[in-house]
Amino acid sequence: MVRPILYSHDASPPCRGVLLAIEALGLDVEIRIINLLQDEQLDEKFQK
């Protein structure tokens, strides 16, 4: 099974909730931190 990826930002309340759920359920998820203030979400790798 492919390991899910969560793209997250520390200041994002929805991401914090998802992180809490991941921890509570003991899920194996890859977490990638992106900096929205530096527009990292506009990078080519997100343009798929």
Contacts in CASP RR format, 6 or more apart in sequence:
PFRMAT RR
TARGET T0000
AUTHOR 0000-0000-0000
METHOD contacts of the structure
MODEL  1
MVRPILYSHDASPPCRGVLLAIEALGLDVEIRIINLLQDEQLDEKFQK
3 28 0 8 1.000
3 29 0 8 1.000
3 30 0 8 1.000
4 27 0 8 1.000
4 29 0 8 1.000
4 30 0 8 1.000
5 29 0 8 1.000
5 30 0 8 1.000
5 31 0 8 1.000
5 32 0 8 1.000
6 15 0 8 1.000
6 18 0 8 1.000
6 19 0 8 1.000
6 22 0 8 1.000
6 29 0 8 1.000
6 30 0 8 1.000
6 31 0 8 1.000
6 32 0 8 1.000
7 32 0 8 1.000
7 34 0 8 1.000
7 41 0 8 1.000
8 15 0 8 1.000
8 18 0 8 1.000
8 19 0 8 1.000
8 31 0 8 1.000
8 32 0 8 1.000
8 33 0 8 1.000
8 34 0 8 1.000
9 15 0 8 1.000
9 33 0 8 1.000
9 34 0 8 1.000
9 35 0 8 1.000
9 36 0 8 1.000
10 33 0 8 1.000
11 36 0 8 1.000
12 36 0 8 1.000
19 31 0 8 1.000
21 27 0 8 1.000
22 29 0 8 1.000
34 40 0 8 1.000
34 41 0 8 1.000
END
